[in-house]
Amino acid sequence: MKELDVLKIIESLKLTEQISQAAAKKLDLSEDKLKNYLDEKIKERINNIGKALSKGDMPPEAFNGLRRLSNVDFSELNDKIIKEE
């Protein structure tokens, strides 16, 4: 199975920066604070998924859904975010 470092992918595509810029304007919030919040939430979620996988506590349906993430082209998602902005 191919190993992905999801955090590095998100960071290289600057997804949280772009989301923060778009949302901060609409929500009248600080871009930096919103980016930090998103970064922490993403790290927390990824760590929770990793813990569940290592314990074997994840139902097969959830595991299969996560496994399919290796087929996702994150650059397409990045393009969609930019176009929506």
Buried (B, 14 or more C-beta within 10 A) or exposed (E): EEEEEBEEBBBEBBBBBBBBBBBBEEEEEEBEEBBEBBBEEBEEEBEEBEEBBEEEEBEEEEBEEBEEEEEEEBEEEBEEBEEEE
